[in-house]
């Protein structure tokens, strides 16, 4: 008699099997050689500033053969709090693919998310996982706009932009990230209600950036009169090259030229090959031709509403204050 896999919520006793399966599958896809461990389990699944994840597994005769993870987030928009989940860390063991397990696990988790009051699911699937997201009703927004400034073009000829063999880089002490300072900036500056943006609860910056188990983040401070902007970034090593990716903006909105000038100065100080930053209209990161940036389309985004309300505003990039820090792997 054929035994059907059981789909259920993960427990702490599943930790080793979950991490082993994630490492086995993702080792052939990810940009770094990072191995998920207990620190990753706690940071990703248990210690979020927004509460524990919804972690679903498929089990067959005691063996974890599939995982689907919904990462909790909160956003602000027009004075309203939007609770959301981000699907990520979704894998099925190669021996069990093609049986509908992904859709079963995702539906199981999303039903639970809706019961808990989450308004939407959003994520950034690659080309392989995009059809699976569409199969559970996600709406495709398109590819996200990035602005890239090349500082060392000769290196980029030999090292592909956003290459796959990246490793960590120790940032100079002058760019040390200060989560308490970031919390203060977020508290003192009210969000622009025209854009869907991160609800920065106390402890968010410590959890998301300072406590990350593998990434190292730095920041630059920009002051312009009474305004203060902090820009958070990460730098990774790709062979002899360095890649600088801006992941977040916090605080008041200083002028675009002032922000770009500070970023370029930091990038040159660290001898990076290029700077990449997601389009963000709220902070003026939307027309950077005059600052010697080029525009590229990279990374898909999808949205799935989890209630029957009017959610059309979620489906347009123009309403989002997007930052790369929303992406679980950056």
N, C-alpha and C positions, 0 to 999 in steps of 0.2 A: 504494500500500500504506500502510495506517494505521500510524504509529509510536507504540507505547505509551510513556508516560513512564517514565523510569528512576528508581527510588527507591534512594537511597544516603546514606551519611553525608556531611555537609558538610565542605568543606576550606577553608583560609584563603583560597584563590583565589576562593571563592564570596562573600566578605564583602560586596562592593558590591551584588551582586544580592540577597542575603538582606536587607540593610538597606533597600534600595530597595523591595522587595516588602512588608516589614513596615510601613514608613512609609506606603506607598500605601494599604494595607488598613486599618491601625489609625488613620489620621488622621481617619477618619469615626466612630470608636467611642470613642476615649480621652477622658479628662476634660481633658487639657492639650494644648497645641500642641507638645509635645516631639518632636523628631526624633531617631530612633536613629542613632548615629554610631559611630566607631571606639571611643570610650570605652565606649559601651553594649555593643558586641561583646565587648570584653575583660572588662568587669565581669560581664556576664550569661552568656556562653558559655565563657569560658576561665579566669577568675581566682577562681572560687568557693573558699571555704575547704574545700569538700568535693571539689574536683577539677573537671575539665572536664565540660561538659554532653554529653549525647547529642543531637546536632543532626542531624536528618534532612531531606533535601530531595528533591523530585521535580523531575526535569529533563526537558525536552522540546526536543530539537534544540539543546542549548546554553543554553536559557533556564530559569532557576529559576522554576517555576510553583507550587511548594508548599513549605511549611516546617512541621516539627513539632519541638518542643524539649522535652527532658526535663531539668529543672533538678535537680541532686543535693542531697540533704539527709541529715542524720543525726538520729535521735531516741534518747532513753533511755526505757526502760520496764521496771520491775521488775528492774533490774540488767542488762538486755539492751540491746545496741545494735541499732537498727533502721535500716538504710540504705533510703532512699526517693528517689523522683524526683517532681518536680512538673511535669506537662505544662502548658506555657504557650507563648506566641508561636506559636500554630498558625494558619496561614493557607493558603488556596488562592486562586490568581488567579481573578478572576470568570469568565474565559473557560473555566475547566476545572472548575468546580464541578458537582456532581451525578454524578461519575464514580467515586466511591468512593476518591478519593485520600487524603482525611483518614484513613479507616480503615486504608488500606494503610500510610501513613507511621507512624501511631500503633502499629499492630501490629508493624511493623519495629523501631521504637525500643524498645517494651516487651519484645520478645523479647531484644534486646541487653541491656537492663537486668536481666532475669532471669538471663541468662548471667553477668553481672557480680556477681551476688549481692544485688541490691536486693530488699527484701522487699515493698515496696508502692509504688503510685503514688497520690498525692492531689492534688486541685486544687479550684479554686473557679470553676467555669464559670458564665457568664451563661446566661440563658434560651435563647439561640440555640444555644450550644454544648453544653448539657446533653444533648440527645438523642444527639449524636455520642459523648459520653463513655459514655453507657449502651450504645451499640452495640458498644463494645469490652469490655464486661463490668464497668464501674465500678458500684459500689453507691452509691445516693443516701442520704446521711445526713440531709439536710434543709437548712433555712436556718439560718444561724448567728445566735445571739442577740447583739445589741449593746445596750449601755446608753448613753443619750444624755442629757446635761444641757444644756438650753437656757439660755444666759446673756443673750441679746439677742433676745427673741422677735419684736420688730418687724422686725428685719432678715431673719429667717427667713420672714416673710410674703412679702417681696419676692424673697428668694434661696432657692431650693429646697435642702432638706437634701441634702448630697452632690451638688451641682450639677455640670454638665458642663463649665463653662468656668473651670477652676481654673488658677492659676499659682503659682510658688514665692513663698516669703516668707522674708526674712532674719531669722533668730531673734536676739534680744538675746544679747550675749556671756555673760551670766550663766547661760544655759542651754546653753552649749557642751558638746557630747558628748565624753567622754573615754574612748576605747576601751580604754586601758590600765587605767583604774579599773574598767570593766565586766568586763574579763578577770579582774581580781583578785577581784571579787565572785563571779563564776561559779566560780572555782577554790576559793574559801573556803567556799562553801555547796553542800552536796551536794543533788542534785535529789530531790524528793519522788517516790519510786518508784511511787506510786499513779497517776501521770499520764504520758501520752505527751508528752514535751517536748523541746525543741531540745537536741541535744548540742553544747555550746558549746566547740568546739575552739579552741586558741589562734589568734588572728587573725580569729575569726568576726565580732566586732563592728566591727573595722576594715573588713573587706570589705563586710559587709551594710549598714552604716549610714554610716560615714565616707567610704567610697569610692564611694558611689552617684553615678552620673553626672548625675542631675537632681534628686533629692530632697535636702532638708536636714533633718537630725534634731537634736533637742535632748534634754536629759534634766533631770529633777529628782531630787535625792537626799533620801531620807527616812531619818532615824535614830531609833531607838526602843530605848533601852538599848544592848545589844550588837548589835542587829540593824541591818542597812543594806539598803535597797531602792533601786534605781535604776529610774526609769520613763522609757522612751524614747518620744518623740512626734514628730510632724511637724505643721506648720501650713501650710495652703495658702490663697491669696487667691482669693476668688470675688467679683469686682466690688468692692464696698465692704465685703464681709464676710470674716471669717477663720474657718476651720474647723480645729479641733485634733483630731487622731486619735492615740490612744495605740497604739503599735505593739509594745511589749515591756516585760517586767518582768525584772529581773536581781537576784540576791542573796537575802538572807534575807527572810522574810515578816513585814513590819511590819503593824500593825493596819490594817484597811480604812479606818477613819475618818482615820487619819493619812495614808494614801496619797491619799485623795480630797481631803482638806484641802490638801495640797501641790499637787495637780493643779489644783484650782479656783483656788488663789492664782496659779499660773503663767498659767492661761488668762485670768483677769481682768487680770493685769499686761500681757498682750499684746493685750487688748481683743478676744478671740475671741468669736464668736457662740455656739458650742457646743463641748462635749467629747464625743467618741465613743470607746468602748472595748469590745472584745469581751469577752463573758462568760469569766471565767477563775476557776474554783473554787479553784485552787491558791493564788492570791493574794487570795482573798476577794471577787473581782469577780463576784458572782453574785446578790446581793439588794441593789440600790442604791436602792430606793424611798425609804428614810429619808434618803438623801443627795440627794433631788430629781432623780433620774434617771428616765427612762422607758425601757421595754423595746421594742425593735423587732427584727424578723427581716429580715436583709439578707445577701445573698451565699450561694449554694449551696455545698455541699461534697460531694465524691464520693471514694470510696476503691476501689482495685483491688488485690487481693492478687496477688503475683507468685510465689508458691510454693504448695505443697500443704499447708502447716502450718495449725494452728488459729489463725485471725486474727480471731475474732469481736470481740475487745476493740478492734480498730481501728474498728469500725462504730458506736460509740456516742460522742456528744459528751461524755458524762459521764467518759470516760477520757482526754480530751484537755485538755492545758494550752494551749489555743489563744491565739495572739496574732496581731495583724494583720500583724506583720512576716513571717509565713509567706507572705503574699500578695505576689506579685511586683510588683504595681503600687502598693502602699502603702508 
